[in-house]
Amino acid sequence: MRRIQFHQITVHQRQSAPGLSVIVAILMTPPRSTREWAVGLINTVVTGIGGGAIAVQHFRLQEWVDSITRLVALGGFIFGCGLPGWAIVCWAFKRQREESRYGNPEFDTFRVPSA
């Protein structure tokens, strides 16, 4: 069996997992504005690449690049790391919409009702 070195893997193959997580996240919860779409796209890709790199280092998965099967599994792992980025963006834009609609709910939540 031939071993695959990391430098032999094309840039397209290395970046496909974060891109796929963006597509899945956008299809599951479509953005309401162009601004939300752009921020979500950038944040999901950065979260997939950065979070995936941190997770690979933390769990010591660098040797997974030796075979195609493990490399695909590593791509799935990085794919999963990109999905929380989209959730953070959806939560932030939802909170922003609520604040603009109802005032600032953070202060209303902690307000003590008058007797």
C-alpha positions, 0 to 999 in steps of 0.5 A: 500500500502506497503512503500518501504524504501531506504535501501530495494532497491538493489544496482543493482536497484540503479545503473541501470539508469546511466548504461542504459544512458551509453548504450544509449549514446554509441549506438547513437554515437559509440566511435572511439577508446578504449580510448574514449570508456573507458573515455566515460563510466566512465564519463557517469556513474559518471555524472549520479550518481553525477549529479543525486544526485545533481539534486535530492537534488536540486529539493527535490525528496528524497520522491520519493523513497516511491513507485515503480512508483516514484522510476522508475521516479527517475531512469529516472531522473538520467538516463537523468543526465548521458547523458550530460557526454557522450556529453562532452566526444564526444565534448572533443575528437572531439576537440582533433582530430581537434587540432591534424589535423589542429594545434591549432584552438583556436589561429587561431580563434582569429588571426587578418587577416593581411591587 
